C-alpha cells in the first residue's frame, strides 16, 4: 500500500490534507507530518479542518496553517487525503462539499471497516496510530526527510493514541519507531509530554472534580459511566474541549471492564466516548448506536435525553458482557 502511494503521489501538484472533526493528537500530528513531508518533495499542500485545535496541540501548527474547508480552497487541490478517519462524514462539512465532485480522494487511517469511496488507501487497523502509518510511509521514501518538526508531530500522535505506549495496540515496532523519532528529532519525551498533559488550569480541574462525582457503576460494577453537562461547564468557565482524558478515570476503577463518557448537549443529543480494558469490543458496541472506532476506543451520538442514553448504552454493553461470559463457559 505504501508503494502504490509513493508511485502515484508525484502525479499531483496541490494536495489538500484533511484531519477529522474534533481533532486529536494523532490526526493533527499525522496531518502536519504529511504536509511537511510532501512540501519537502516539492508538492504544494493545504491543511484543512473546520474545528479549532485543542490548546495543548496548537504548538504543532507552527509550520502548518490550518484552513477552513471553503469551496475555493478545496477546489484548488487536485488530490485530497483524509487522515485518521475512514468515513467522510467524520470530516465536518467535507461530506456535503464532496458530493458530486470528481477530485481524487485518498485515505490514510488505522480504524477498521473503511468506506469504499477512496481511490487509494493506506489502511491498517492493527497499527497503533495514523502517525505510525505516516512514519512507515516516509521511511519507505526517505527516512532522512524526518526533521525535528516532523519527528515531534509523529511522536505526539503515537503517544496520544497509545496512552503513552500503554495500550494493547502497542507493539515492539511501535516502541522502536518512537525511539527512532526521539533520535531523529533530538528531543526528550518530556518536551512533548509536558505540553500535552501538564498544562491543566484550575477550572479544568474543578470540572474534573464535578465529573468524578457523576460516576456510576452498572452490570455488577463492570461498566462505569461518567458525564459532563452544560451546567458544569458554565459553573467552571470551561468547555467540552477541556474534558480530554476524563473517560480514563472510571476505567481505572478496580473491576471495571469498560467505561462510557457522556457529554450532554441537551436538545442536540449526547456524545459518547467508550473505552475498554477487557474483551469488550466498544467498536461493536458503538456501531449499534451509529458510531464506531477501535475495539478498545470508540465513539457515538445518541439523540437523548440523558437517562435514555444511559439506559441504551448500558443495555448494549451488558448484552456483550453476557455473550462473552456465555462463550467462555462453553
Rosetta silent file (secondary structure, phi, psi, omega in degrees, C-alpha in Angstrom):
SEQUENCE: XXXXXXXXXXXXXXXXXXXXXXXXXXXXXXXXXXXXXXXXXXXXXXXXXXXXXXXXXXXXXXXXXXXXXXXXXXXXXXXXXXXXXXXXXXXXXXXXXXXXXXXXXXXXXXXXXXXXXXXXXXXXXXXXXXXXXXXXXXXXXXXXXXXXXXXXXXXXXXXXXXXXXXXXXXXXXXXXXXXXXXXXXXXXXXXXXXXXXXXXXXXXXXXXXXXXXXXXXXXXXXXXXXXXXXXXXXXXXXXXXXXXXXXXXXXXXXXXXXXXXXXXXXXXXXXXXXXXXXXXXXXXXXXXXXXXXXXXXXXXXXXXXXXXXXXXXXXXXXXXXXXXXXXXXX
SCORE:     score description
SCORE:     0.000 S_00000001
   1 L     0.000  -32.661  178.031    0.000    0.000    0.000 S_00000001
   2 H   -70.619  -39.205 -178.766    2.924    2.344    0.664 S_00000001
   3 H   -60.419  -45.128 -179.648    4.488    1.521   -2.717 S_00000001
   4 H   -63.513  -39.267  177.870    1.330    2.460   -4.611 S_00000001
   5 H   -60.875  -49.980 -176.471    1.093    5.740   -2.700 S_00000001
   6 H   -66.033  -33.751 -179.996    4.706    6.670   -3.468 S_00000001
   7 H   -70.986  -26.334 -173.565    4.385    5.705   -7.123 S_00000001
   8 H  -105.909  -18.839 -174.155    1.327    7.904   -7.646 S_00000001
   9 H   -64.678  -28.535 -179.029    1.803   10.922   -5.386 S_00000001
  10 L   -68.231  -11.702 -179.713    4.189   12.593   -7.841 S_00000001
  11 L   -78.875   -5.214 -175.706    1.275   12.909  -10.304 S_00000001
  12 L  -116.862  147.280 -177.187   -0.295   15.677   -8.188 S_00000001
  13 L  -107.612  -23.853 -178.089    0.776   19.272   -7.716 S_00000001
  14 E  -141.463  109.636 -175.392   -1.501   20.511   -4.902 S_00000001
  15 E  -106.877  127.935  172.231   -2.625   18.165   -2.147 S_00000001
  16 E   -95.139  128.426 -179.021   -5.257   19.020    0.425 S_00000001
  17 E  -113.192  120.034 -175.496   -4.798   17.129    3.709 S_00000001
  18 E  -110.358  131.922  171.739   -7.880   16.886    5.931 S_00000001
  19 E  -105.372  154.111 -171.388   -7.978   15.920    9.611 S_00000001
  20 L   -72.442  162.254  178.669  -11.205   14.791   11.238 S_00000001
  21 L   -59.994  155.623 -174.232  -13.620   16.930   13.259 S_00000001
  22 L    49.260   63.267 -171.846  -12.800   17.460   16.951 S_00000001
  23 L   -62.222  146.101  177.104   -9.101   16.911   16.160 S_00000001
  24 L  -122.161 -174.698 -175.103   -6.805   14.988   18.484 S_00000001
  25 H   -63.964  -35.763 -177.928   -3.067   14.444   18.684 S_00000001
  26 H   -70.571  -45.146 -177.355   -2.930   11.618   16.169 S_00000001
  27 H   -70.454  -38.359  178.631   -4.861   13.337   13.390 S_00000001
  28 H   -71.139  -41.876  177.438   -3.069   16.683   13.814 S_00000001
  29 H   -60.315  -43.714  179.015    0.329   15.029   14.142 S_00000001
  30 H   -65.037  -42.879 -179.303   -0.332   12.970   11.016 S_00000001
  31 H   -62.129  -47.506 -179.650   -1.652   15.977    9.111 S_00000001
  32 H   -63.604  -47.927 -177.897    1.335   18.161    9.985 S_00000001
  33 H   -63.138  -42.169 -179.710    3.901   15.454    9.248 S_00000001
  34 H   -64.194  -44.316  179.658    2.278   14.526    5.922 S_00000001
  35 H   -61.686  -46.940 -177.301    2.094   18.163    4.782 S_00000001
  36 H   -65.885  -38.294  178.029    5.717   18.919    5.702 S_00000001
  37 H   -65.796  -44.106  179.275    6.980   15.739    4.024 S_00000001
  38 H   -63.518  -38.559  177.688    5.041   16.475    0.818 S_00000001
  39 H   -62.272  -38.484  177.344    6.362   20.039    0.772 S_00000001
  40 H   -62.668  -27.179  179.623    9.906   18.639    1.004 S_00000001
  41 L   -89.020    6.004  177.099    9.096   16.623   -2.106 S_00000001
  42 L    84.276   16.454 -179.871    8.059   19.775   -3.954 S_00000001
  43 L  -105.355  123.299  179.186    4.311   19.184   -3.692 S_00000001
  44 E   -67.162  141.063  179.354    2.176   22.110   -2.515 S_00000001
  45 E  -132.743  155.027  169.245   -0.152   21.311    0.381 S_00000001
  46 E  -135.018  130.328  179.864   -3.061   22.875    2.240 S_00000001
  47 E   -97.102  134.140 -175.819   -4.206   21.552    5.623 S_00000001
  48 E  -123.982  141.035  165.255   -7.944   21.642    6.359 S_00000001
  49 L  -167.428  133.395  178.872  -10.168   21.342    9.424 S_00000001
  50 L   -76.809  -21.871 -176.155  -13.362   23.217   10.300 S_00000001
  51 L   -95.265  155.386  175.638  -12.802   22.762   14.040 S_00000001
  52 L   -74.986  150.103  178.010  -10.332   24.524   16.301 S_00000001
  53 L   -84.050  138.138  176.533   -7.355   22.562   17.568 S_00000001
  54 L   -53.541  147.541 -174.650   -7.206   21.951   21.347 S_00000001
  55 H   -55.782  -36.591 -177.039   -4.932   24.409   23.116 S_00000001
  56 H   -75.897   -1.592  177.414   -2.403   21.747   24.092 S_00000001
  57 H  -115.628   -2.198 -176.054   -1.877   20.870   20.405 S_00000001
  58 H   -60.220  -31.107 -178.683   -1.645   24.370   18.915 S_00000001
  59 H   -61.405  -22.938  179.005    2.160   24.271   19.052 S_00000001
  60 H   -67.382  -20.030 -174.292    2.125   21.596   16.340 S_00000001
  61 H   -95.230   20.978 -179.809    0.842   24.173   13.844 S_00000001
  62 H   -65.096  -28.470 -178.219    3.879   26.469   13.972 S_00000001
  63 L  -115.238    0.389  179.903    4.880   25.422   10.432 S_00000001
  64 L  -134.084  123.985  178.770    1.495   24.404    9.013 S_00000001
  65 L   -90.493  131.755 -179.772   -1.516   26.707    8.736 S_00000001
  66 E   -93.679  122.273 -177.181   -4.906   25.090    9.235 S_00000001
  67 E  -102.811  151.550  171.203   -7.566   26.334    6.800 S_00000001
  68 L   -74.894  155.347 -174.019  -11.354   26.114    6.993 S_00000001
  69 L   -82.887   74.970  178.058  -12.966   23.891    4.365 S_00000001
  70 L   -91.112  148.418 -175.667  -14.058   26.535    1.880 S_00000001
  71 H   -56.685  -45.311 -176.526  -15.092   25.588   -1.654 S_00000001
  72 H   -62.102  -42.994 -177.851  -12.472   27.754   -3.373 S_00000001
  73 H   -71.759  -40.948  177.622   -9.597   26.368   -1.324 S_00000001
  74 H   -65.390  -40.601 -177.831  -10.717   22.739   -1.606 S_00000001
  75 H   -68.227  -18.681  178.877  -11.327   23.089   -5.343 S_00000001
  76 L   -74.915  -12.650 -177.651   -7.768   24.346   -5.825 S_00000001
  77 L   -92.099  140.150  175.814   -6.453   20.896   -4.865 S_00000001
  78 L   -97.629   -2.926  173.288   -6.054   18.100   -7.405 S_00000001
  79 E  -148.791  137.199  175.556   -5.831   15.468   -4.640 S_00000001
  80 E  -120.538  132.027  179.891   -7.456   15.306   -1.208 S_00000001
  81 E  -120.934  124.142  175.607   -6.155   12.981    1.516 S_00000001
  82 E   -92.894  131.662  178.940   -8.142   12.193    4.654 S_00000001
  83 E  -118.010  140.333  176.446   -6.023   11.260    7.676 S_00000001
  84 L    63.554   35.141  175.968   -7.073    9.389   10.826 S_00000001
  85 L  -170.494  137.518 -176.182  -10.594    8.720    9.615 S_00000001
  86 L  -119.426   14.328  174.507  -12.022    6.340    7.023 S_00000001
  87 L  -130.582  127.311 -171.902  -15.565    7.710    6.699 S_00000001
  88 H   -67.119  -18.028  178.806  -16.059   11.084    5.062 S_00000001
  89 H   -70.521  -12.840  178.070  -18.856   12.036    7.471 S_00000001
  90 H   -81.948    1.211 -174.318  -16.173   12.343   10.177 S_00000001
  91 L  -113.983   39.978  173.537  -14.687   15.340    8.379 S_00000001
  92 L    59.706 -131.411 -175.430  -17.276   18.001    9.100 S_00000001
  93 L   -71.061   -8.315 -178.603  -18.598   19.955    6.128 S_00000001
  94 H   -60.580  -36.491 -179.635  -16.404   17.984    3.717 S_00000001
  95 H   -53.346  -49.715 -178.892  -19.076   15.292    3.403 S_00000001
  96 H   -70.254  -39.343 -178.319  -21.549   17.742    1.864 S_00000001
  97 H   -64.613  -39.603 -171.712  -18.890   19.514   -0.234 S_00000001
  98 H   -71.880  -21.978 -177.272  -17.530   16.291   -1.745 S_00000001
  99 L   -56.782  122.060  178.386  -20.879   15.081   -3.067 S_00000001
 100 L    84.978   -2.681 -179.653  -20.757   15.076   -6.862 S_00000001
 101 L   -83.369  153.391 -178.974  -17.088   16.124   -7.047 S_00000001
 102 L  -109.233    4.747 -178.711  -14.585   14.292   -9.258 S_00000001
 103 L   -64.232  145.633  179.503  -11.390   15.232   -7.387 S_00000001
 104 E   -64.741  138.329 -178.034   -9.152   12.309   -6.399 S_00000001
 105 E  -129.476  120.888  177.479   -9.689   11.149   -2.806 S_00000001
 106 E  -116.467  171.344 -178.550   -7.159    9.103   -0.806 S_00000001
 107 E  -148.419  140.312  171.477   -7.087    7.974    2.812 S_00000001
 108 E  -128.645  117.627 -172.155   -4.508    7.126    5.494 S_00000001
 109 E  -162.958  159.431 -179.680   -6.043    5.612    8.617 S_00000001
 110 L  -122.505   17.653  176.052   -5.872    2.837   11.212 S_00000001
 111 L   -90.208  154.200  179.865   -9.572    2.377   12.047 S_00000001
 112 L   -77.061  162.356  171.912  -11.477   -0.762   10.972 S_00000001
 113 L    58.176   61.030  178.920  -14.106   -1.026    8.229 S_00000001
 114 L   -69.011  152.291  174.361  -13.212    1.844    5.859 S_00000001
 115 L   -68.279  152.470 -178.914  -15.749    3.221    3.411 S_00000001
 116 L   -94.493   59.268 -178.407  -15.381    2.116   -0.182 S_00000001
 117 L  -125.121    1.028 -172.293  -15.022    5.635   -1.607 S_00000001
 118 L  -102.174  136.129  178.160  -11.252    6.059   -1.817 S_00000001
 119 L   -69.641  -32.025 -179.335   -9.169    5.689   -4.948 S_00000001
 120 E  -148.582  137.523 -177.559   -6.143    4.738   -2.850 S_00000001
 121 E  -136.111  141.390  162.750   -5.858    3.813    0.812 S_00000001
 122 E  -109.365  102.231 -172.055   -3.225    3.139    3.417 S_00000001
 123 E  -131.899  122.184 -177.786   -5.398    1.273    5.886 S_00000001
 124 L  -151.131   92.010 -177.567   -4.138   -0.939    8.734 S_00000001
 125 L   -63.388  -17.529 -179.026   -6.383   -1.451   11.794 S_00000001
 126 L   -87.833    0.538  179.162   -3.644   -3.410   13.576 S_00000001
 127 L   -93.091  144.905 -170.845   -1.297   -0.402   13.642 S_00000001
 128 L   -60.780  -33.247 -170.666   -1.215    1.759   16.790 S_00000001
 129 L  -162.557  162.907  174.091   -1.912    5.111   15.161 S_00000001
 130 H   -67.132  -32.886  178.537   -2.140    7.008   11.908 S_00000001
 131 H   -64.157  -32.179  174.855    1.180    8.639   12.796 S_00000001
 132 H   -65.731  -37.547  176.659    2.823    5.207   12.811 S_00000001
 133 H   -64.611  -42.199  179.013    1.475    4.713    9.270 S_00000001
 134 H   -64.120  -40.536  176.189    2.843    8.110    8.196 S_00000001
 135 H   -57.539  -47.751  179.613    6.226    7.200    9.696 S_00000001
 136 H   -60.046  -40.267 -179.947    6.253    3.972    7.666 S_00000001
 137 H   -63.113  -48.763 -177.491    5.328    5.890    4.528 S_00000001
 138 H   -65.757  -42.269 -177.651    8.073    8.489    4.930 S_00000001
 139 H   -68.434  -28.662  175.856   10.784    5.975    5.831 S_00000001
 140 H   -72.884  -20.689  175.289    9.940    3.873    2.777 S_00000001
 141 H   -87.172  -65.717  179.566   10.525    7.037    0.724 S_00000001
 142 H  -164.475  100.735 -176.451   13.494    8.629    2.505 S_00000001
 143 H   -59.501  -23.214 -179.539   13.874    8.472    6.309 S_00000001
 144 H   -70.280   -9.186  176.486   16.287   11.412    6.212 S_00000001
 145 H   -79.270   -7.192  177.110   13.332   13.662    5.397 S_00000001
 146 L   -80.345   99.240  177.625   12.160   13.291    9.009 S_00000001
 147 L   -90.877  177.437 -178.131   13.336   16.563   10.542 S_00000001
 148 H   -56.433  -37.267 -179.312   12.754   17.607   14.201 S_00000001
 149 H   -67.264  -45.620  177.742    9.344   19.150   13.433 S_00000001
 150 H   -63.625  -42.012 -179.088    8.082   16.055   11.629 S_00000001
 151 H   -60.698  -44.846 -179.551    9.547   13.821   14.343 S_00000001
 152 H   -67.196  -37.207  178.911    7.757   15.682   17.136 S_00000001
 153 H   -64.121  -46.345 -179.957    4.479   15.661   15.224 S_00000001
 154 H   -66.791  -40.587  178.930    4.634   11.904   14.639 S_00000001
 155 H   -62.736  -40.972  178.245    5.750   11.216   18.217 S_00000001
 156 H   -59.053  -45.868 -179.509    2.837   13.289   19.534 S_00000001
 157 H   -63.408  -42.287  179.931    0.348   11.255   17.520 S_00000001
 158 H   -66.232  -45.022 -178.046    1.773    7.931   18.645 S_00000001
 159 H   -63.573  -45.338 -175.929    1.932    8.952   22.306 S_00000001
 160 H   -72.600  -29.398 -177.751   -1.597   10.381   22.444 S_00000001
 161 H   -90.503   -3.225 -179.944   -3.205    7.467   20.587 S_00000001
 162 L  -121.094   11.930 -177.488   -1.477    4.774   22.658 S_00000001
 163 L    59.413   45.349 -176.728   -1.903    6.204   26.160 S_00000001
 164 L    57.788   48.243  176.526    1.835    6.969   26.258 S_00000001
 165 L    66.701   31.918 -179.876    2.664    3.499   24.873 S_00000001
 166 L  -104.710  -20.354 -170.396    0.368    1.677   27.324 S_00000001
 167 L   -76.743  164.187  179.887   -2.437    0.382   25.091 S_00000001
 168 L   -61.586  -24.703 -178.350   -2.836   -3.096   23.624 S_00000001
 169 L   -71.124  -13.063 -177.855   -2.185   -1.658   20.140 S_00000001
 170 L   -75.712  129.749  176.548    1.463   -1.002   21.046 S_00000001
 171 L  -117.963  168.737  173.462    3.952   -3.449   19.532 S_00000001
 172 H   -54.015  -35.121  178.122    7.751   -3.666   19.786 S_00000001
 173 H   -63.859  -39.764  177.749    7.798   -1.914   16.406 S_00000001
 174 H   -59.267  -43.801 -179.906    5.756    0.987   17.831 S_00000001
 175 H   -66.813  -40.496  178.645    8.304    1.416   20.615 S_00000001
 176 H   -64.204  -39.512  177.243   11.207    1.183   18.160 S_00000001
 177 H   -63.426  -43.596  179.171    9.594    3.852   15.956 S_00000001
 178 H   -59.564  -42.064  178.502    9.142    6.118   18.987 S_00000001
 179 H   -64.279  -40.473  179.721   12.841    5.701   19.837 S_00000001
 180 H   -65.181  -37.401  178.370   13.841    6.498   16.242 S_00000001
 181 H   -66.843  -36.980  176.285   11.728    9.667   16.300 S_00000001
 182 H   -63.760  -39.608  178.694   13.435   10.781   19.528 S_00000001
 183 H   -68.401  -49.034 -176.736   16.829   10.264   17.867 S_00000001
 184 H   -67.786  -34.136 -179.773   15.938   11.957   14.593 S_00000001
 185 H   -86.008  -13.732 -179.715   14.181   14.833   16.327 S_00000001
 186 L    52.636   52.436  177.411   16.880   15.153   19.011 S_00000001
 187 L  -137.374  164.192  178.668   14.363   15.835   21.781 S_00000001
 188 L   -97.971  150.561 -179.324   13.400   14.303   25.125 S_00000001
 189 H   -53.926  -37.932 -176.762    9.969   12.726   25.773 S_00000001
 190 H   -64.187  -22.181  179.966    9.100   15.316   28.433 S_00000001
 191 H   -65.554  -27.647  177.077    9.336   18.110   25.830 S_00000001
 192 H   -96.224  -46.930 -175.169    6.170   16.711   24.246 S_00000001
 193 H   -58.577  -43.754 -176.731    4.504   15.027   27.235 S_00000001
 194 H   -67.089  -35.954  178.102    4.538   18.143   29.441 S_00000001
 195 H   -66.229  -40.073 -175.776    2.989   20.317   26.746 S_00000001
 196 H   -76.307  -44.622 -168.836    0.207   17.799   26.139 S_00000001
 197 H  -111.241  -16.859 -172.720   -0.589   16.647   29.656 S_00000001
 198 L  -110.865   41.925 -179.784    0.926   19.072   32.192 S_00000001
 199 L  -133.040   34.870 -179.460   -0.876   22.297   31.361 S_00000001
 200 L   -72.346  143.803  175.807   -4.185   21.898   33.202 S_00000001
 201 L   -96.818  163.713  177.536   -5.888   25.011   34.526 S_00000001
 202 H   -59.567  -44.291  176.663   -7.710   25.295   37.856 S_00000001
 203 H   -58.256  -37.237  178.407  -11.119   25.491   36.089 S_00000001
 204 H   -63.612  -40.944  178.400  -10.306   22.278   34.212 S_00000001
 205 H   -69.098  -33.964  176.015   -9.546   20.500   37.483 S_00000001
 206 H   -66.143  -37.522  176.129  -12.743   21.896   39.003 S_00000001
 207 H   -65.110  -43.095  177.903  -14.661   20.469   36.046 S_00000001
 208 H   -58.971  -41.658  179.282  -12.952   17.116   36.542 S_00000001
 209 H   -58.344  -44.240  178.797  -13.981   17.178   40.205 S_00000001
 210 H   -65.917  -39.700 -179.427  -17.628   17.660   39.228 S_00000001
 211 H   -65.744  -40.367 -178.998  -17.418   14.935   36.591 S_00000001
 212 H   -61.250  -30.203  179.444  -15.926   12.407   39.025 S_00000001
 213 L   -71.627  -12.886  179.936  -18.948   12.880   41.265 S_00000001
 214 L   -90.753   -5.867 -174.456  -21.197   11.615   38.442 S_00000001
 215 L   -60.223  129.110  176.036  -19.515    8.197   38.163 S_00000001
 216 E  -130.921  145.302 -179.013  -21.990    5.349   38.388 S_00000001
 217 E  -110.733  141.736 -177.153  -21.306    1.602   38.115 S_00000001
 218 E  -133.991  168.099  176.158  -23.541   -0.913   36.318 S_00000001
 219 L    51.800   60.627  179.707  -23.667   -4.622   35.491 S_00000001
 220 L    55.716   41.813  176.406  -22.101   -5.811   38.752 S_00000001
 221 L    64.923   23.158  179.938  -19.612   -2.923   38.674 S_00000001
 222 L   -94.498  -20.131  178.830  -18.222   -3.965   35.273 S_00000001
 223 E  -120.846  130.942  178.583  -19.381   -0.855   33.365 S_00000001
 224 E  -115.252  142.299  177.766  -18.707    2.688   34.571 S_00000001
 225 E  -124.526  133.357  175.727  -20.413    5.862   33.348 S_00000001
 226 E  -130.687  149.097 -175.539  -19.123    9.411   33.819 S_00000001
 227 E  -146.589  160.896  174.942  -20.717   12.558   32.425 S_00000001
 228 E  -138.595  140.757  176.652  -20.447   16.309   31.907 S_00000001
 229 E  -130.822  176.511 -175.751  -23.235   18.745   31.038 S_00000001
 230 H   -61.049  -34.347  179.638  -23.632   22.408   30.165 S_00000001
 231 H   -63.700  -39.544  177.905  -24.317   23.498   33.732 S_00000001
 232 H   -63.238  -41.002  179.453  -20.958   22.113   34.869 S_00000001
 233 H   -63.476  -44.067 -179.520  -19.219   23.982   32.073 S_00000001
 234 H   -63.363  -42.458 -177.954  -20.965   27.237   32.991 S_00000001
 235 H   -66.043  -31.233 -176.461  -20.133   26.857   36.687 S_00000001
 236 H  -103.795   -6.053 -178.983  -16.432   26.263   35.999 S_00000001
 237 L    67.824   38.549 -177.713  -15.952   28.517   32.962 S_00000001
 238 L  -120.906 -174.789  177.923  -14.804   25.617   30.800 S_00000001
 239 L  -138.166  171.971 -179.043  -15.825   23.926   27.551 S_00000001
 240 H   -63.553  -22.542  177.367  -16.226   20.375   26.294 S_00000001
 241 H   -67.911  -15.084  179.670  -12.696   20.557   24.877 S_00000001
 242 H   -85.485    6.263 -175.742  -11.482   20.597   28.488 S_00000001
 243 H  -100.598    9.912 -179.291  -12.740   17.038   29.065 S_00000001
 244 L   -55.017  127.545  176.590   -9.921   15.241   27.266 S_00000001
 245 L    87.650   -4.731 -177.716   -8.997   12.080   29.164 S_00000001
 246 L   -60.167  -34.791 -176.222  -11.972   12.119   31.544 S_00000001
 247 H   -63.711  -21.636 -176.903  -13.125    8.684   30.349 S_00000001
 248 H   -74.795  -21.292 -178.050   -9.917    7.105   31.670 S_00000001
 249 H   -67.238  -52.627  176.877  -10.732    7.860   35.314 S_00000001
 250 H   -66.117  -26.722  179.333  -13.693    5.470   35.689 S_00000001
 251 H   -66.514  -22.381 -178.492  -11.845    2.945   33.533 S_00000001
 252 L   -83.858   -3.962  179.531   -9.144    2.781   36.230 S_00000001
 253 L   -70.380  134.722 -179.208  -11.610    1.564   38.886 S_00000001
 254 L   -57.585  129.789  178.197  -10.881   -1.991   40.028 S_00000001
 255 L    91.611  -15.636  179.656  -13.184   -4.482   38.335 S_00000001
 256 L   -75.699  129.538 -179.739  -14.422   -2.093   35.638 S_00000001
 257 L   -99.972  -24.955  179.506  -14.152   -3.620   32.171 S_00000001
 258 E  -152.372  149.329  179.706  -15.479   -0.705   30.120 S_00000001
 259 E  -129.895  147.687  179.368  -16.229    2.967   30.660 S_00000001
 260 E  -126.536  128.006  176.104  -18.561    5.394   28.925 S_00000001
 261 E  -108.467  123.427 -177.802  -18.142    9.174   28.984 S_00000001
 262 E  -110.379  123.824  171.921  -21.291   11.143   28.137 S_00000001
 263 E  -102.588  112.311 -174.326  -21.226   14.786   27.034 S_00000001
 264 E   -89.010  107.225  177.503  -24.776   16.062   27.387 S_00000001
 265 L   -94.896   18.344  178.851  -25.566   18.663   24.718 S_00000001
 266 H    56.304 -117.554 -174.847  -29.206   18.695   25.868 S_00000001
 267 H   -63.115  -20.582 -178.718  -31.509   19.189   22.847 S_00000001
 268 H   -83.030  -16.282  179.244  -28.650   18.441   20.443 S_00000001
 269 L   116.933 -170.669 -175.396  -28.059   14.979   21.887 S_00000001
 270 E  -121.483  125.612  173.082  -25.397   13.058   23.774 S_00000001
 271 E   -93.447  129.270 -177.672  -21.837   12.446   22.586 S_00000001
 272 E  -112.271  135.016  169.888  -20.453    9.158   23.868 S_00000001
 273 E  -117.666  126.487 -176.902  -16.838    8.090   24.276 S_00000001
 274 E  -117.528  137.161  178.968  -16.356    4.395   25.059 S_00000001
 275 E  -133.552  147.613 -179.641  -13.207    2.697   26.355 S_00000001
 276 E  -132.394  145.447  170.328  -12.415   -0.942   27.154 S_00000001
 277 L  -130.552   38.099 -177.252   -9.670   -2.714   29.045 S_00000001
 278 L  -150.856 -161.146  177.648  -11.077   -6.207   28.565 S_00000001
 279 L   -76.841   -5.712  179.464  -12.527   -8.457   25.867 S_00000001
 280 L   -65.432  127.824 -179.331  -15.401   -5.998   25.435 S_00000001
 281 L   -97.095   98.569 -177.059  -15.359   -4.611   21.877 S_00000001
 282 H   -75.436  -15.248  172.569  -16.504   -0.999   22.175 S_00000001
 283 H   -66.087  -47.966  177.277  -16.304   -0.580   18.388 S_00000001
 284 H   -63.393  -38.296  178.446  -19.081   -3.168   18.003 S_00000001
 285 H   -59.577  -51.640 -177.483  -20.854   -1.536   20.951 S_00000001
 286 H   -65.679  -33.330 -178.311  -20.713    1.935   19.383 S_00000001
 287 H   -65.014  -25.407  176.763  -21.817    0.667   15.979 S_00000001
 288 L   -71.595  -12.063  178.128  -25.149   -0.382   17.472 S_00000001
 289 L  -113.325   12.047  177.967  -25.720    3.336   18.197 S_00000001
 290 L    88.249   12.372  179.286  -24.489    4.524   14.807 S_00000001
 291 L  -109.718 -148.683 -179.917  -20.885    5.202   15.859 S_00000001
 292 E   165.075 -175.252 -179.274  -17.627    3.304   15.664 S_00000001
 293 E   153.967 -130.655  178.316  -13.905    3.349   16.267 S_00000001
 294 L  -108.019  171.411  177.494  -11.493    0.745   17.623 S_00000001
 295 L   -61.659  -35.248 -176.402  -12.021   -2.374   19.717 S_00000001
 296 L  -100.893  -12.033 -178.067  -10.663   -0.532   22.766 S_00000001
 297 E  -151.232  126.040 -177.223  -11.796    3.021   21.988 S_00000001
 298 E  -152.179  174.247 -179.686  -14.867    4.229   20.123 S_00000001
 299 E  -149.390  161.656  179.673  -17.481    6.963   20.000 S_00000001
 300 E  -163.608  164.874  172.711  -21.110    7.580   19.066 S_00000001
 301 E  -108.642  145.460  172.068  -24.007   10.051   19.206 S_00000001
 302 E  -129.323  139.823 -175.410  -27.310    9.413   20.954 S_00000001
 303 L   -69.963  -13.511 -179.510  -30.340   11.631   20.403 S_00000001
 304 L    85.525 -174.968   -0.649  -31.039   11.714   24.157 S_00000001
 305 L   -71.503 -177.859 -172.528  -32.356   12.531   26.613 S_00000001
 306 H   -55.878  -49.850 -176.112  -29.610   11.663   29.086 S_00000001
 307 H   -59.747  -38.900  179.088  -31.493    8.983   31.022 S_00000001
 308 H   -69.674  -37.239  178.429  -32.440    7.161   27.814 S_00000001
 309 H   -61.805  -44.189  178.227  -28.872    7.361   26.535 S_00000001
 310 H   -62.065  -46.087 -179.334  -27.582    5.727   29.711 S_00000001
 311 H   -58.637  -45.821 -176.987  -30.240    3.022   29.534 S_00000001
 312 H   -68.546  -44.069 -175.788  -29.495    2.203   25.898 S_00000001
 313 H   -70.102  -36.923  177.786  -25.720    2.201   26.170 S_00000001
 314 H   -68.310  -38.806  178.835  -25.708    0.055   29.319 S_00000001
 315 H   -59.038  -43.274 -179.239  -28.145   -2.404   27.726 S_00000001
 316 H   -67.080  -46.421 -179.731  -25.817   -2.912   24.756 S_00000001
 317 H   -64.278  -40.674  179.593  -22.716   -3.291   26.920 S_00000001
 318 H   -63.476  -39.259  178.637  -24.428   -5.674   29.328 S_00000001
 319 H   -62.236  -40.758 -179.831  -25.557   -7.842   26.432 S_00000001
 320 H   -68.448  -38.346  176.977  -21.992   -8.093   25.155 S_00000001
 321 H   -61.052  -42.871  178.799  -20.687   -8.998   28.623 S_00000001
 322 H   -63.023  -39.524 -179.763  -23.270  -11.790   28.836 S_00000001
 323 H   -67.978  -39.472  177.881  -22.288  -13.093   25.401 S_00000001
 324 H   -63.762  -43.554  179.307  -18.600  -13.091   26.312 S_00000001
 325 H   -64.127  -41.124 -179.703  -19.339  -14.982   29.533 S_00000001
 326 H   -62.745  -42.233  178.974  -21.537  -17.482   27.722 S_00000001
 327 H   -64.520  -39.694 -178.972  -18.761  -18.172   25.192 S_00000001
 328 H   -67.920  -28.076 -177.262  -16.187  -18.580   27.987 S_00000001
 329 H   -82.642  -14.722 -177.713  -18.431  -21.080   29.801 S_00000001
 330 L   -70.909    0.000    0.000  -18.846  -23.329   26.775 S_00000001
